[in-house]
Amino acid sequence: MDPDWLTVNHGSFGATPLIVLQAQNHWRRRMEAQPSAFMGRILPRALRAAAAALGALICADGRDIAFVDNATAGCNAVLHSFLLHPGDEVLVLSHVYGAVRNAVRHVTGRAGARLVESPLPFPGTTMEGILAGLAAALSPRTRLAVLDHITSASALVLPVARMVATCHAAGVPVLVDGAHGPGQVALDMRAIGADWYVGNCHKWLMAPKGAAFLWAAPDRQAGLHPVTLSHGYGQGFLAEFDWTGTRDPSACLAVPDAIAFHHRLGGTALMARNAALAAEAAALVARRLGTEAGATGPLAGSMGVVRLPVSGSADEARALHLRERLLEARCDAPLHALGGALWLRLSAQAYNEAADYEKLTETLARVLRDNG
């Protein structure tokens, strides 16, 4: 990583260790040595072996896991496969990821259905408030709920298993957008109980870019199609998703190496260390700025958010302006507008240490002073 930059933004795109990139390059060399033999004879078995390794990490059967390019692609696959009718409702959280919101808008608009939001109180979010808001937003017309496991802008680690149970009690199937889940929190597909779960491997698990997965419960695989239909159409879940046309599969094939590196750094101990460092960092920045941290306690993971002490407008345009000023100062930390305030999101990964957040505070104070 570039030592001239302060990188406290692992949450956006991750960062891939050299040893994992070496594994990816190994697969690329094998592919290019004899492309036809690789695609036809080696790739099918290699993909299933990688899925089995991922299944061991997330407490799932590898036969229920398909690789996709990113979490957004996985969410789109479920949404475009789900049959909606006029008057139906698809429930999302008010902190839903923007790309997923757009996908829901598209499929509901095309079908004459409605997008309905379940409000997430923020700041001051509580488990009880999350569950109460979700239950109140469900209706007899709700056909599908799309729930974030870890929200992007507000960095809330949500009680997703309890939320799934709430939806199932109302007869509503659930798609969980777990873009930030793998490598940030321990995952157990059986315990979560969702109908579909989508996760990125390139973020907290530190696999190469382009490695994500879609887990589908066995009784939810029929009729589930990838966004790109190809030769496997109609031949079953894995036949359709394992081959969607020619592409570079090396990122997905390197996922077992990313998992091995994750375990080498401590696995669950690393996740606990990152969460503790993120909480310490958010408290430090909030204290220095005289403001407040957002996600805390059991709702916090390896990311934290801090409200910025700004006057005037607190919209996305202002957030983007300040974000650009931080980038000009070689500081990578995203900003978002939430609830009429601007919030900075920071991340903690194995390569971060406490001194990074001291530097973040100094850079942030300078940027805010120079930009009102």
N, C-alpha and C positions, 0 to 999 in steps of 0.2 A: 504494500500500500504506500502511496505517496507520503513521505514524511513531512512534506511542506503543508499538508492539509490536516485540519482537525476533523476527524471523522467520528461523529457520535450519532450516526444515522444508519445503523445496520438494518433497521426495519424496512427501508424502502427497497433495496435491491440485494442485500446481503453482501458477502465477500467470500470468494472461493479460495481455500488454501492451495498452495502450490502442489502439495501431494495429491490433492483431488484433481487439479488440472492435469497433472501427469497421468492419472488414471483415465481421464477423458481423452487425452491425446493417444493413449494406448489403444483405446477403442477406435479412434479415428484412423490410426495407422492400419489396424486390422480391416476396417471397412474399405479403405482405399486400395489395399493390396489386391483385393479381388471383390469388387462391389457386389456382383451378382451372387456369388457364393455366400457372402456375408449377409446380404439382405434376405436371401431365401433359406439358408440353412443355420446360420449362427444367431442372427438377431432374434428369431422367435423364442428360442430357449434362453438367450441372455436376458431378454426383457422379463420373462417369467421368473428367472432367478433373482433379478433386481427387485421385482415386486414381492417375492417371498422374503427377501431381506428387509424391505420396508415394512411388510406385514408384521415381522417379529418386533419391530420398533413400536408400531402403533396398535398392537394387540388385534390383529386382523388376519384373515386368510388371504394369502397373496392372490388367490383366484378371484377375489372380490375387488382387486385394485387394478385400475388402468392408469397408465401414464398419460398426461396431457402437458401442453407447453407451459401453462400457468394456471393459477386459480381462477382467473376470469374465464378462461376457455372451459374449465370444468363446470363452472356455474352456468355458462351459456349452454353447454351440452344438456344439462338437466332442464333448464328453463325452456329450451326449444323442443325438448322431447315431451314436455308436460302439456296435456290437452286442457285448454281453457275454453270457457264459453262466455257469452255476454252476461254481465252481472256478477261473474265470479270475482273473488278478491285474492290478491297475493300480498301477504303481510311481510314487511321489512321493518328493521329497526331505524329509528331516526338518525343513527350514526352509521348507516349502511355505507359501504365503500362506493364511491361515485360510479365506477365502471359497472358494478353490479346493479346499482340503482338504474342506470341507463338500460341495461339488459332487461330488467323487470319492466321498465317503462315500455320498452319495445314490444315484448310479448303480450303484455296486458293491453296495450293500445291496439295491437293487431287483432286481438280476440274480442274487443269490446269489454274487457274486464277492467278492474281497478287496482291500482297500487295503494295500499293502506300502510301508514306508518304507526309503529308502536313507539311512543316517546321514551327516550332514555334521559332521566333527569341528570343534569350535569352542570356544574360540579355537585358534590354531595350525593353521588350515586350510591344506592344501597341495594343489597340483594333483594330485599323485600319490595323496593320500588321497581326494580327491573321486572320481577315476576308479576307484580300487580298490574303494571302497565301492559305487559304482554297479554295477560288474561283478559284485560278490559278491551284490548284491540281485536281479539279474536271474535268472529261472528259466524252465524250459520252459513255465510257465503264465502268464508275463507277456505280456499282450496289448497293453498301451499304457504308455508312460512319459510322465509330465507333469513337465517339468524347468523350473525357474526360470532365467532368464538372469541376473537380478540379484535376489538374495533381499531380501525386504522388511525383516524385523527385523534381520538381521545385515549387510545391505549388501554381500554378497559378489558380485563380478562373476565368474561361473563360466565355465569353458572350454567353452562350450556346443557348439561345433562338434565338439570331441573327445568330448564326452558323447553327442552324437547319433550319431557314428560307432560308439561302443561299443554303443549300443542297436541300431543297424542291423545290426551284425555278428552280433547275437543274433536277428535277425529281428523286432525290436520297433519299431513306428512311434512317433514322438515328437511330442508337442505341447509347444511351448515357450511358457511364460508370460513374455513380455517386457514386462510392465507398465511397468518402469522403463527399458527399453532406448532408445526413440527420443529422441534429443537428449542422452542421457547417454553413450552409446557409439556408435561407427560401426557401422552394420548392413549386412549383405550376405546377403540371403536365400539366394542361391545357395551361398555359402561355408558358411553355417551348416548347410544341408542338411536341415533339419527337414521333417516332413510338414505341420505347421501351426505358425504363429507368430502370437501375439496381442500387440499392443502398444498402450499408451496414447499419444495425442498431446497430452493435456491436462497431462501432467506435465512432463518435461524439454524437450519441444518447445514448450511454452507455448501450445498451441491452447486454444480455449474448452472448458469442461467438457462432456462428452458426445461427445467425438471420440476414437475408438479404431479399431483395424483388426484384421481377421482375414485373414492371408495363408494360402492353401492351395496346396500343390503341385498342378499340373494333374491328376495322376493320383489326387489325394485329394479332388477336388471333387464327384464323383458321390456322391450319398447324404448330402451335408453340408447340414444345414438350420439356419436361425436358430431361436432359442428360440421366437419368435413366427412361426407359419406364416400366410401370407396369400395373396394372389391369384397370386403367382408360384410357388406350390408345384408341384414336379415339372417346372419349366421351366428348371432349371439354376441353378448357383451364384449368379451375379449377379442373375438375375431374382428369386430368393428373398430375397437379402439387401438388395438396393437398395430394395425396397418391403416393409415389414413392417406397414404401416398408417400412419395420419396421425401425424406427429411433426414436431418442429422440426429440420430438417436443417442449420441455419445453422452449427452448430459444426463439422461435418465439411466444409462448403463453405469455411470459413475456414482450413482446414489449410494450403493453399498460402501464405497470408499468414503463418502461423506459421513455415513453413519459410523463407520469405524473410527474416523477422526473425531467425531462427536464423543464417542465413548472414550477415546484416548485422552481427551481433555476433561473427562469426568462425568459426562452424561448428565444424570440427575443432579450431581454436585455442581456441574457447570451452570445448569439452569438456575439453581438456587443462588449461586454466586452472582450471576448476572442480575437476577431480580433484586438481590440485596444492594448491589452497586447502583442499579437504576433508582431505587428508592432513596438511597443516600444522595445521589446526584440531584434528583428532583428537589429534595428538601434543601440542599445547599443552594441551588439556583434560586428557588423561591425565597429563601431567607435573605440572600444577597439583594434580590430585587424588591423585597418587601411585599411580595404577593402571595400566591398559594399554589400548591401542587394539586393536580387533578386526581387521577387514579391512585388510591392508597390501599394498604392492607391486602385482604384476599382478592381484591379486584385489580391488583397491580401485578405486572410481570416484568419482563426485561426491557420495557419502555416506560418512560414517565412523561408527563406533560406539566408545563408550568405556565401560568397566566402571565402575560406581558403587561407591564405598567405603561400603557400607551393612552394618549388622549386622542380625541377625534374619532375618525372612522375605524371600525374594527371588522372590516369585511374581507373577502378573499382577495380583492385587489390590493388592499393594504398588506395582507399577509404575503402575497407574492412579491410586492415591492421590498419588504424587509428581508424576505428569503433571498432575493437577488443580492442585497447588500451583504448578507452573511456569506454568500458564495464568493463575492468579490474579495472578502476578507479571508478566503480559503477556510471557511468553516461550514461544514455540512450538517445542518439540522433543520428539518422542515417546520413550517408554521401553518396553522389552520385557524380559521374563524369558527368559533363555536359559542352559541348562546350569547351573542353580543360582545364577545371578547376575543382577543388573539391568544393562542396557546402555542408554545414551542414544544415540540416532541423530541426527546432525547432517547438514545438507545445505549445499552450496555452489552458488549460482547467480550469474548476472551481477550481481544487485543486492546481493550480499554482499561484505564486505571483512573484513580481518583483525580490525579492531576489534570486529566483531560477536561474535567468539568469545572475546575478552577479557571482554566483557560477559556472554556466556553462562556463562563460568567463575565470574564473581562471583555471578551470580544463582543458579547451581546450588549453589555452596558455601553460600549463605545458606539456600536451601531445605533442603538436607541437614542443616544445623546445626539448623534449627528443627523438623525432622521426624525426627530420629533417624537 
